[in-house]
Amino acid sequence: MTLMLLAVVAAASIFPAQGDVAAVLKVVTMVMIGVLFFLHGAKLSRAAIIAGATHWRLHLLVLLCTFALFPVLALLFKPAILLLLTPELYLGILFLCLLPSTVQSSIAFTAAARGNVPAAVCSASVSSLLGIVLTPLLVSVAMPASSGAGASLDSVLMIVYQLLLPFVAGQIARRWIGGWVDRHKSLVRGVDQGSILLVVFSAFSAAVVEGLWSRVPPAMLGNLILVCILLLAVVMLTVTWLARRFGFSKPDEITIVFCGSKKSLATGIPLAHVLIPAASISMVVLPLMLFHQIQLIVCAVIAGRYARRPVEPAEQV
């Protein structure tokens, strides 16, 4: 996926979509995003959610880390971040801090690390659903009015139509197509990746036409990568400390670490298209793209370390 994202950014930089092509691409992208959330709704098992829903302390901590810890850190370290980044890129950092957690990768890393998978399914799914509502509200409160970002009535309705309604329709349709979706997980992954690539190509095409790369020189890009790495490190260390401080078991700690420290590219880019002015989208989603790839690499290493720990008596079947 990292290589595909790089290829799409390169293609948009060399052959940006313009005029009628860009208009058609926008419609195709919106359809793909609707299909994606429909498939996510059809894929989500209610039994797994019920099985994990009893761990309310775990879910509360994950939600607080996702929607409170991240934003607080972004606002607290704003003066330091602005020494390294432009105000536009800082808004991108702030925006990614307001997003929900990932679903697929949180569950996958939890499973690979021998964590509490049912709780991860519940926690990541609830975070994703709440994000459709909470992220626009947080954007309206945390991001300055001068940025043009916010949750107007039109943007809220767009989120409902494009994300929430397809998801609910997928949940309703699960009783008929759930088995087929479960057997064709590669289809969901393909739609997931395809919609992200389309949105990235569309956003970067518009940005390149407006001179994106003249505004983000190599040194600034290096600073942005450094800020993303430091943000992820602070969050993961804090989340791990909190999980141990409140006495969670090792499988629950793993779930909290992977669900509470990650941000969703699949949800973030569609929300950015609704909440962020078109002229600023590329600068806002660039930090999210970089953070997403960094978190995957770091979490893969940490999941491997967790997986190599001795099997505890409570984990034995």
C-alpha positions in Angstrom: 0.0 0.0 0.0 2.9 2.4 0.8 4.4 1.8 -2.7 0.9 2.3 -4.3 0.4 5.5 -2.5 3.8 6.8 -3.6 3.0 5.7 -7.2 -0.3 7.6 -7.0 1.3 10.7 -5.7 4.0 10.5 -8.4 1.3 10.0 -11.1 -0.7 13.0 -9.8 2.4 15.1 -9.8 3.2 14.3 -13.4 -0.3 13.8 -14.9 -2.7 15.7 -12.6 -6.4 15.3 -13.4 -8.0 18.5 -14.6 -11.3 19.8 -16.0 -13.9 17.2 -16.9 -11.6 14.3 -15.9 -11.3 15.7 -12.4 -15.1 16.1 -12.2 -15.7 12.5 -13.3 -13.0 11.3 -10.9 -14.8 13.1 -8.0 -18.1 11.3 -8.7 -16.4 7.9 -9.1 -14.5 8.4 -5.8 -17.7 9.3 -3.9 -19.4 6.1 -5.2 -16.3 4.0 -4.2 -16.4 5.5 -0.7 -20.1 4.7 -0.3 -19.5 1.1 -1.5 -16.6 0.8 1.0 -18.7 1.8 4.0 -21.5 -0.5 2.8 -19.1 -3.4 2.8 -17.7 -2.4 6.2 -21.3 -2.5 7.6 -21.9 -5.9 6.0 -18.6 -7.3 7.3 -19.0 -6.2 10.9 -20.2 -9.1 13.1 -22.7 -8.2 15.8 -21.8 -11.3 17.8 -18.2 -10.2 18.0 -19.2 -6.7 19.1 -21.5 -8.1 21.8 -18.6 -10.4 22.9 -16.2 -7.5 23.3 -18.7 -4.9 24.6 -18.5 -6.1 28.2 -15.0 -4.6 28.5 -16.3 -1.1 29.1 -13.2 0.1 30.9 -11.0 -0.9 28.0 -13.3 0.8 25.4 -13.5 3.9 27.5 -9.7 4.2 27.7 -9.3 3.6 24.0 -11.9 6.3 23.2 -10.2 8.8 25.6 -6.8 8.1 24.0 -8.3 8.5 20.5 -10.5 11.5 20.9 -8.9 13.3 23.9 -5.2 12.4 24.3 -4.3 13.0 20.6 -6.0 16.4 20.4 -4.6 17.6 23.7 -1.0 16.7 22.5 -1.6 18.5 19.2 -2.7 21.6 21.0 -0.2 21.4 23.8 2.8 21.1 21.5 1.5 23.6 18.9 4.2 26.2 19.5 7.0 23.6 19.1 5.4 22.0 16.0 5.0 25.5 14.3 8.8 25.9 14.7 9.2 22.9 12.3 6.1 23.1 10.1 4.0 25.7 8.3 0.5 26.6 9.7 -1.2 24.6 7.0 0.8 21.4 7.8 0.1 21.9 11.5 -3.6 21.9 10.7 -3.0 18.6 9.0 -1.4 17.3 12.2 -4.3 18.6 14.2 -6.8 17.1 11.8 -5.3 13.6 12.1 -5.4 13.9 15.9 -9.2 14.4 15.7 -9.8 11.2 13.6 -11.1 7.8 14.9 -8.9 4.7 15.1 -8.4 2.2 12.3 -10.5 -1.0 12.1 -8.7 -3.6 10.0 -5.1 -2.9 11.0 -6.0 -2.5 14.7 -7.7 -5.9 14.7 -4.9 -7.5 12.6 -2.1 -6.3 14.8 -4.0 -7.3 18.0 -4.5 -10.8 16.6 -0.8 -11.1 15.5 0.3 -10.0 19.0 -2.1 -12.5 20.8 -4.3 -9.7 22.2 -8.0 -9.6 23.0 -9.4 -9.8 19.5 -13.2 -9.6 20.3 -12.5 -6.5 22.4 -10.4 -5.0 19.5 -13.3 -5.6 17.0 -15.7 -3.8 19.3 -13.4 -1.0 20.3 -12.1 -0.2 16.8 -15.6 -0.5 15.3 -17.2 1.8 17.9 -14.3 4.3 17.4 -14.9 4.3 13.7 -18.6 4.9 14.0 -18.3 7.6 16.7 -15.7 9.3 14.5 -18.3 10.0 11.9 -20.1 12.2 14.5 -17.2 13.3 16.9 -14.6 14.2 14.3 -16.8 17.0 12.7 -17.7 18.3 16.1 -14.0 18.3 17.2 -13.0 20.0 13.9 -15.5 22.7 14.5 -14.2 23.3 18.1 -10.4 22.8 17.7 -9.6 24.1 14.2 -9.6 27.9 13.7 -12.4 29.5 11.7 -9.9 31.1 9.4 -8.9 27.6 8.1 -12.4 27.2 6.6 -12.8 23.8 8.2 -15.9 22.9 10.1 -19.1 20.9 10.3 -21.8 22.9 8.6 -25.3 21.4 8.1 -24.3 20.6 4.5 -21.1 18.8 5.6 -23.0 16.8 8.3 -25.6 15.7 5.7 -22.9 14.8 3.3 -21.3 12.6 6.0 -24.6 11.0 6.7 -25.3 10.3 3.1 -21.9 9.2 2.0 -20.7 7.3 5.1 -23.3 6.6 7.7 -26.3 5.5 5.5 -24.2 3.1 3.5 -22.8 1.6 6.7 -26.3 1.1 8.2 -27.5 -0.3 4.9 -24.6 -2.8 5.0 -25.5 -3.8 8.6 -29.1 -4.4 7.5 -27.9 -6.4 4.4 -25.5 -8.5 6.5 -28.1 -11.2 7.2 -28.2 -11.9 3.4 -24.7 -11.1 2.2 -22.6 -11.3 5.4 -21.4 -14.8 4.6 -20.4 -13.9 1.1 -18.5 -10.8 2.3 -16.7 -12.8 5.0 -15.6 -15.3 2.3 -14.3 -12.5 0.0 -12.3 -10.3 2.4 -10.0 -9.4 -0.4 -12.9 -7.6 -2.0 -13.3 -5.3 1.0 -9.5 -4.8 1.1 -9.5 -4.0 -2.6 -12.3 -1.4 -2.3 -10.7 0.0 0.8 -7.4 0.6 -0.9 -8.9 1.6 -4.2 -11.0 4.3 -2.6 -8.0 5.7 -0.7 -5.9 5.7 -3.9 -8.6 7.5 -5.9 -9.1 10.2 -3.2 -5.4 10.7 -2.9 -4.9 11.0 -6.6 -7.8 13.5 -6.9 -6.6 15.6 -3.9 -3.0 15.7 -5.1 -4.0 16.4 -8.7 -5.8 19.5 -7.5 -2.9 20.4 -5.2 -0.2 20.0 -7.9 -2.1 22.3 -10.2 -2.0 24.9 -7.4 1.7 24.4 -6.8 1.8 21.9 -3.8 5.4 20.8 -4.1 6.7 24.4 -4.2 5.1 24.8 -0.8 6.5 21.6 0.7 10.3 21.5 0.0 12.3 18.4 1.0 13.5 19.9 4.3 9.8 20.6 5.3 8.9 17.0 4.4 11.6 15.7 6.6 10.4 17.9 9.5 6.8 16.5 9.0 8.0 12.9 9.1 9.9 13.7 12.4 6.8 15.3 13.9 4.7 12.2 13.0 7.3 9.9 14.5 7.5 11.9 17.8 3.7 12.1 18.0 3.3 8.4 17.6 6.0 7.6 20.1 4.5 9.9 22.8 1.1 8.4 22.3 2.2 4.8 22.3 4.3 5.3 25.5 1.4 7.0 27.2 -1.2 4.5 26.2 1.0 1.6 27.3 1.7 3.3 30.6 -2.1 3.9 31.2 -3.0 0.3 30.4 -0.5 -1.0 32.9 -1.3 1.7 35.5 -5.0 0.6 35.5 -4.1 -3.0 35.8 -5.3 -4.4 32.5 -4.2 -7.9 31.5 -1.5 -8.3 28.8 -4.1 -9.3 26.1 -6.2 -6.2 27.0 -3.1 -4.0 27.1 -2.3 -5.1 23.5 -5.8 -4.2 22.4 -5.5 -0.8 24.1 -2.1 -0.1 22.6 -3.1 -0.9 19.0 -6.6 0.5 19.1 -5.8 3.7 21.0 -2.7 4.8 19.2 -3.7 4.6 15.5 -5.6 6.9 13.1 -7.7 5.9 10.2 -6.7 6.9 6.7 -9.8 5.1 5.2 -12.1 7.3 7.3 -9.9 10.4 7.5 -9.7 11.1 3.8 -13.4 11.0 3.1 -14.0 13.2 6.1 -11.4 15.6 4.9 -13.2 15.9 1.6 -16.3 16.9 3.5 -14.9 19.1 6.2 -11.8 20.8 4.7 -11.9 23.4 1.9 -10.8 21.9 -1.4 -7.8 24.2 -1.7 -6.4 22.9 1.6 -7.2 19.2 1.4 -3.8 18.1 0.0 -1.8 19.9 2.8 -4.2 18.5 5.4 -4.1 14.9 4.3 -0.3 14.8 3.7 0.5 14.4 7.5 -2.3 11.7 7.7 -0.7 9.7 4.9 2.7 9.8 6.4 1.5 9.1 9.9 -0.6 6.1 8.6 2.5 4.5 7.0 4.7 5.1 10.0 2.1 3.6 12.4 1.9 0.5 10.3 5.7 0.0 10.3 6.0 0.7 14.1 3.0 -1.5 15.0 4.3 -4.4 13.0 7.5 -4.4 15.0 5.7 -4.0 18.3 3.2 -6.8 17.4 6.1 -9.1 16.8 7.7 -8.3 20.2 4.4 -8.9 21.9 3.9 -12.2 20.0 7.2 -13.6 21.2 6.3 -13.3 24.9 5.7 -16.5 26.9 2.2 -17.8 26.9 0.5 -16.9 30.2 -1.8 -19.4 32.0 -4.9 -17.3 31.3 -4.1 -17.5 27.5 -3.9 -21.3 27.4 -6.9 -23.1 26.1 
